[in-house]
């Protein structure tokens, strides 16, 4: 099955800084999503992005399906951006998400 | 439009007991998946239901079982609980297989 890797595993930023999170996947994908897991455990949808580029406020994401990677950009970070960011993919043969190990982001005031 | 809701939010059980977790899918979503998330790890796929039929299963033993009802809500049942079953259990629903999925807030299960 598909393998999903994320980098970096941990990231510490000062408020206002920008960051880029990376997700590599090993096979063609039918679905790719980015999530933010809040301190209470809920996975919040950020982007549904099997290909292309999307933007939502301070966040944007790009997936280059032919090169099997996706990037999540966070600009002007805020303390409320802290938490774990997961990339999850569904390959063309499966129906379930395979999650990466996550990137733990800490934004300091 | 209501989102995905799970109940209960927290649960403590004793080793060897049985537990049932519940999930109401987002309105109109006929596909429900369950995931187990151990502390410090990413969620792991348990199984998926599509129109009341199991449609895929991850590497979990048969004591993990489920149901989907005609209104597309779902249950996850775990028999003979073990200490390692302590985890956050997440339910996700989607309109179609492979379409954008939405997660509930999870049920945190502690087995003592």
HADDOCK unambig.tbl for C-alpha pairs under 7 A between the chains (distance, minus, plus):
assign (segid A and resid 30 and name CA) (segid B and resid 98 and name CA) 6.19 0.50 0.50
assign (segid A and resid 31 and name CA) (segid B and resid 98 and name CA) 5.72 0.50 0.50
assign (segid A and resid 31 and name CA) (segid B and resid 99 and name CA) 6.75 0.50 0.50
assign (segid A and resid 41 and name CA) (segid B and resid 105 and name CA) 6.50 0.50 0.50
assign (segid A and resid 41 and name CA) (segid B and resid 106 and name CA) 6.71 0.50 0.50
assign (segid A and resid 42 and name CA) (segid B and resid 104 and name CA) 6.49 0.50 0.50
assign (segid A and resid 42 and name CA) (segid B and resid 105 and name CA) 4.32 0.50 0.50
assign (segid A and resid 42 and name CA) (segid B and resid 106 and name CA) 6.28 0.50 0.50
assign (segid A and resid 43 and name CA) (segid B and resid 103 and name CA) 6.00 0.50 0.50
assign (segid A and resid 45 and name CA) (segid B and resid 102 and name CA) 6.86 0.50 0.50
assign (segid A and resid 48 and name CA) (segid B and resid 100 and name CA) 6.03 0.50 0.50
assign (segid A and resid 90 and name CA) (segid B and resid 98 and name CA) 6.80 0.50 0.50
assign (segid A and resid 95 and name CA) (segid B and resid 97 and name CA) 6.05 0.50 0.50
assign (segid A and resid 95 and name CA) (segid B and resid 98 and name CA) 6.06 0.50 0.50
assign (segid A and resid 96 and name CA) (segid B and resid 45 and name CA) 6.75 0.50 0.50
assign (segid A and resid 99 and name CA) (segid B and resid 42 and name CA) 5.84 0.50 0.50
assign (segid A and resid 99 and name CA) (segid B and resid 43 and name CA) 6.35 0.50 0.50
assign (segid A and resid 100 and name CA) (segid B and resid 42 and name CA) 6.35 0.50 0.50
assign (segid A and resid 101 and name CA) (segid B and resid 41 and name CA) 6.11 0.50 0.50
assign (segid A and resid 101 and name CA) (segid B and resid 42 and name CA) 5.16 0.50 0.50
assign (segid A and resid 102 and name CA) (segid B and resid 42 and name CA) 6.61 0.50 0.50
